[in-house]
Amino acid sequence: MSDLAGLKVVVAGLGPMGRDISRVFDRAGADVRVVDVSPEVTEAGLGKIRAEAESAGEAVSSISAATLAEAVPDADVFLEAVVEDMDVKRVLLAEVAALGRDELLVASNTSSLSVGEMGKAFGDPGRVVGMHFFNPATKMRLVEVIVGGGTSEAVAERARELAEALGKTAVVCRDSPNFVVNRVCRPLYYEAQLLVTQGVPAGVVDAAASGGLGHPMGPLTLLDFTGLHTHLGSSETALREFGDPRYRPIPLARSLVRSGFTGRAAGRGFYDYGTEKPRAAIARLRREPGSEGADVRVIAAGPDARAFDLPATTGGRTITLYRCHGGPGEGDVAAVRKLAGSGEVVVDSSDGRWLDVLPAGVGWLRLHRAPAGDLFAEIVRDDVAKVAPTPAATAVVDAVGATSVEVPALPGLVVDRLAYCMVNEAAGLVEEGTASAGDVDVALTLGMNHPRGPFETLQLAGAPAVYEALRSMADLTGDPRYRPAQLLRRQAAGARP
């Protein structure tokens, strides 16, 4: 590539992100000069860049070491990837302001700090923009272009064009805590942790996220990988910035961090890596389809009988799957009791209100079709609530060929709770004007490798179903985390007949 031939770029900060960003600019043909806290540290960073490029089968074309005083005066672009500390960034930006030309574009790779505050520190807010690359920047296609309160339209457009010239996909968002990807994923991480505190094994949570939602890595495995101390710090920032209790950190994360159990690098986090790694834990807790449904015919009934087509099943044993994804009304309960009086029946729902009205002997599960087309089931087993999997529930899962996990009778169970809380956060983000719905979906699919964005999930499930599910979770828990966004409420109203 030579899309940026002749462009003079300075990258400050040679941690993993800064090194990768330098290589991305080099690939595009830019003249890249790298800077760190001292000439010695800079040379060491440059050595790592060359070694990492060689390991990847690449050659470094035009990356050299320099000082700020040598590199900035004739630079076209300055991109900082130094430590996520606003005081450090303020000092750096003041130095750059004293050295750079009026035409210099100043970008920050921050993942959470205020671009507007950096613009103020620089002294010319119009020239400062966020360009948040994702790790590893050499492979990940997404760049969030963050427009600060004072960022000029011309500079924001230059940053977007620059990202595209690097072969990336840019999504533009307004300066807001955590921007798009980290903001929308925040409830995914929060709910995963809360589920553990409520008795769901970490491996079940991660199996549900990967099996039901198609996520390439479960949220708890991912938190262990990135470090719980990093997540806790960003959670505290989100709570401080938004001032909303729904962003409060989960006490379990704080307890683990205080104990030194910060994740995989420490040997223990949500998983104890000396005992059982995540993949083994997930495999142990996940049940593959068995032979119990070999002679079973599954008939769908209920208000959501046509939620998606079930695989064809034939056999002499008939089981009715009563699909009611909303709250059970009197008619639903009566229908299930009538069905149970003449045969085997299993309720298919994640609504926690079924706990109060589930007839004795009736099974309870929630069946999902994952984005790749596979079927995944949550089978409710709750020794405290005395809800046990019935032979019929197991037979249904086997008959349709679904992988499954056992979950307690919690509002939303696991899959819908994770998915709908992300949808709700995305709706709030769009409502406040931080980004468009289309850009949110692009950001989540490219930045997290999720097979669906939250608004695609919303479209598939239907706004009324998502809204009612969140209301149910809010009513049953009394927790403001599940308060539906007003945009979602309006969308639900507009979608009803």
N, C-alpha and C positions, 0 to 999 in steps of 0.2 A: 504493500500500500504506500501511496505517497500523497494522500489527500491533503496533508498538512505540511508539505514540503516548504521549507523556509521559515515556518513558524517557530519563534523562539519561546520556549516554555521553561519555567522554573518550577520545580517540585520541591517543597520544603517538608522535611520529616520523612525519614527512611525506615519506618517500621514496615510491616508486611504490606499495608495498603499503599503507602508512598512508593515502595519499590515496584509494586505491580502497576500502579498508575503510570510511573515513569516508563515502564516497558510498553504499555498501551500507546502512549504518545509516540514512543520510538517506532513502534510498528507502523504508525500512520505517517511516518516521515518527518516528524518534527525534530528540531534541534533542542534536545533536552539537557538542562543543567540541574543537578541535584544538590541540595543543601541540607545540612543538619547542624547540630549545636556546636560542632567544632570541626576543623579540617580532618582530624583523625577519625571522628565518628562518620563524617561524610565519606571518606575513602573506604572505610569498612563497609558502609552501606552500599557503595558502588560495587565493591567486590562481591557482595551478596547478590546484587542485581545480575551481574555477569554470570555468577554460578547458577542462579536460578534459571536464567535464560538458557544456559548451556544444558542444564538438566532437562529442560523442556524441548530441546532440539532446536533452539533459536540462537541467533547471533544478535548482539547489541550493536546497532548501527551508529547511533549518535547520542550517547549519554555520557556526560562528563561531570566531574566534581567541581564545585565552585563555592565561593562565599556569597552572601547576599549582596555585598558591595560590588562584587564582580559580575553577578548574574542579572540583577534586577534592572539596572539602568536602561538596557536596550531590549528588555523582554517584552513580548506581546501578551503573554498569559502567565500569571502567578497562581499556583494552586498549592494550598497548604494542607498537609495531612499530619500535622503534629498532634500531640496528646490532646484528648478531649477535656481541656481545661481552659475556660474563658480567659483567665488571667494570662496564661501563656500565649494565647492567640492575640490578645490585645497588644502585648509587647511586640510580638512579631509583626502585626499589621502596621503598627506605628513606624517600625523600621522600614517596612516596604513602602509606606506612603512617602517617606522622606527620600527614597531612592528612585522610585518608578516614574515613568513617563505618564502624561495625562491620558494616554490611550490604553494604558495597561488594564487588562481585565483581571480582576482579583476574585478567585474562587476558593471556596472552602469545601473540604470533603467531610465536614462534620455530619454525624448521624443523628444529632439531637439538639445541638446548641443553636441559639438564635442568630440567624444570618443578619437580621436587622441590627442586633447589638454589635456584631462584627463590623457592619458598615459604619456605625457610629464611631467605633474605635479607629477605623481606618481614616475617618475624616471626610470621606466622600462616598456616602451610602449608595449613590447611583451606580457606582462601578463594582460593587461587591455582590456576589451571587453564590448560592450553594450549588455544588456539583457532588452529590453523594453517590460514589461508586459502591458496588457491592462486592463482597469478598468471595472468591478471588477475582479481583478486577480484570485479570487477564482472560477470564472465562465468562463471567457473568455479564449479561447483555444490558442490564438496566442501569440507568443513571437518573436519579431524582434531581431535577433542576429546581432549586428552592429560591423563590422570589421574596426577598426581604421587603419590609415596608417602604424602603427608599430605593430599591433596585430599579434602574431605568428599564423600560421596555426593550430598548435596543440591546442592553447588556444581557437581559434574560434571553432574548432571541439569539444573540451571539453564543451564549452558553449552550442553548439547545442545538444549534447548528454544529458547534464544536463536538458535542457528544455524538451526534450522528456521523460526523466525519471520522470519529474514532471507531465506527462500526457498532455503536450502541443504540439502544432505544431510549429516548428521553421522555420522562413524564414531568410535567410542570406542576408545581404545587406552591401554595402560599406558605410563608414562614409560620410554622406552627409546631409545637413540641412533637418530636418523633416523626414529623413529616407524614408520609403515607404508609410505607411498608411496616415500619416498626410500630406505628400507631395502631394500624388495623390488627396487627398480630398481638398487641398487648393483651387483649382479653383471651386470646388463645392460650397464652402462657399463664395468665392469672387463673383461668378456669381449670387448666390442667393441674396446677398446684392445689387449688381448692379441692378438686376431686380426690387427690391423694390424702389430704387432711380429713376427708369424709369417708375414707376407708377403701378407696379404689386403688389397687396396686398400680405402680407406675407403668409396668409392662402392659396392663390392660388399657390404660389411657393412650399409650403410644400405639398399641395394636389397633385401637378404635380409630385414631387419627389417620393411620396409614391405610387400614382396611376399609373404613367407611368413607373417608374424605380423599383418599389417594395421596396424602402428603408423603413426600419421599423420606422424611424423618419425623418421628414423633416429637411433640413439643418438649417433653421432658428430656429426651435424649439430646435434643438440640440445645436446651438450656445447660445441660451438663457439659456439652461440647464447647459452648461459647463462654461459660463461666457464670456461676450464680451471682458472684460479686458484681460483675458487669451488669447483669439484669437487675439486681437490687438497686444499684446506683441509678439506672435509667428509670426505674419505677419511682424512686424517691423524687427524681426530677419531674416526672409526669404529674405526680400528686401536687408538688409545689407549684408547677406552672398552671395546671388546670384548676386546682382547688376543689376538685370534685371527689368525694369519697370512693367513687367507683374505681379510681386509679390507685387506691392505697395498696402498698405492697402486701404480699401474703406473709403472715408471720412465720410460716414454715421456712420460707426462703431466708428470712433474716436469721432464724435459728441455725440453719445449716451453715450460712456464711460465718456467723460468730463462732461456730465450732470448727471452722477451717475446712468444712466439706463443700468446697466450691465447684465440684464437678469432676470431670474425667481427669483433668491434669492433677488434681489433688487425690485421685484414687477413690473418691466418694462424693456423691451429690445425691440426686434422687435415686441413683443406683450405687451399689457397693461393688466397685470394679474388681476387687480382690475376691469376691464371692461369685458374682454372676454379671456378665456384661449385658447391655440392653437387648441385643439380638437374641441371646439365649433366654432371657426373661420373657420376652415377647413370644417366642416360639413355645415356651412352656405353658403360657397362659392362653394361647390361641388354640382353638379347636378346629381341626380340618373336618370337612364333611365325612360322615361315617355311613354305615349301612342301615341305620334305623329307619330310613325313609324309602327303602327299596320297594315296598308294596303299599305306598301311600299316595293318595290322590288329594291334592290341596285345592280347596275351593275358596276364592276370595269373596268376602262380603263386607258390608259396612259402608260408611260414607266415603271412604277413600279406597274402595275396592280396586279402582282403576289407577291408583297412584303410579304404578308402572306394571308392565306385563310380567307375570310370573312364568318361569319355565314350565313347559307342559309336564304334567305328572299323571301317572296312571297307576291304579292299584285297587285292591279290594278294601283297603282301609281309608275311609274318607275323613279328613280333618278340615274344619272351617277356620280360615284365617280372617278374623274380624279386624279390618283395617280402619282405625279411627285415630288419625294423627292429631286431632284437636282434643279439647277437653271432653270427657264423656258426659253426655246429657242423659236424662232419664230414659229416653228412647233407646240409647245405645246400651245402657245397662240392662234394660228389659230384653233387648234383642239378644245379648250375649247369654243371659240366663235361659232364655227359650232355646237357644242353640245348644247350650250345655245340657239341657234336659233331654235331648234326643241324640246327642253324639258328642264327639270331641271338638273342642273349640280353643283357639289361641288368640289372644288380643295382640294386635300389632300397633304399638303406640309408644311414644317417649313422654307423654304427658303424665306428670307426677300425680295428677288427681285420680288416676286409676288405682292407686294404692288404697284409697278409701272405699272403693266400690267394686273391686275385682271379685267376682263370685268365687267361692271355694272350688278348687279343682280345675280352674281355668288357667292355662299358661299365659305368660306375658313375655313378649319380645318386641324388638324393633328391627325391621328388615330394611336394609339400605342397598341401593344399587350404586356402586362406586363409579367414578368417572370412566374407568377403563371397561366398565360393564360387568365386573364381578359382583357377586352378592355377598353382603356382610351382615351379620346379625348380632345384636346385643340381646342376650337372654337374661332375664331378670332373676337373680338369686339374692335373697335378702334374709339372712337368718334372724336378724333383729326384728324385721317386720313379718317374719314367718311367711315369706313368699318363696316358694321353691320351684325350680324348673319342672315342668310336667313332662312325662314321656311324649305327649303330643307336641310340645314345643321343640324338643330335640328331633322328633320325626319330621316336622315341617322344615327345619333348618337343613336336615340331611336330604330331604326330598328335593329341595330347590337348589342344593349344592352350595350352600353358604358357609363360608368360614365364620366362626363366631367366638365371642368372649362372654363371660358372665359378669354382670354388673349389678350393683345394688339399686334399690328403688328410689333413686334420686330424681328430682325434677329435671326433665330434659335428657335423662340418662347421660351418655357421654358424647356421642357423635353430634346429635342435634344441638346439644348445649354448646359445644365448641364452635360449630358452624354458625349458629344463629347469633351468638355473641359477637363474632367477627362481622357478620352482616350488619348488626346494629351499630357497631363502631364505625363501619364504612359509611352507613347512612348518615350518622352524625357528622362525619368528616365532610361529606358532600354538602350537607345542609348548611354548614358554616362557611362554605366556599373555599375550602382548602384545596380541593382537586375535583375533577369531574369523575363521574361514575366510570366512564370508559377508561380513564387513566388509572383509576384505582384497580380495576381488573387487570390491566396490563402490568401494573406494578407488582401485584401479588403473584401473577403467573411467572413473570420474569425474575423478580427479586427473591421469591421463595420457592420457585418451581412447583407451586400449587397447580394442579390441573384445571381448577376453576377459580375465577375471581369471586369475591363475595356477591357482586350483583348478578352474576350468572347463577350462583346458588339461590339467590332471592327469586330470580325469574323461574327457576325450575321448581322450587318449593311453593312459590306463590306468596305475595306479600301478606295476605290475610293469615295464612298458616304460620309464618314466621312471627308476625306481630302477636298472634294469640299465644304462641309458645312462649315468647318472652314475657307476656303478661302473666301467664301461668307460673313461670319461674319466679317472677317478682312477687306474686301473691303468696306463693307457698314458702318463700324464703324470707320475705320482708327486706331483701337486700337491694339497694339502689343500683347495683351492678347491672341488673336486668331491666332497668327502666327503658322502655322503647323510645328510640329517637322520634321526634315529632314528624320528620319526613317519612319515616316508616309507617307511622300511624296514618298519615294522609294517603300514602300509597296503598295501604290496606283498604282504606275506605273507598278509594277510587277503583279498586279491583273487584269489589263485591258487586254481585248482580243488582 
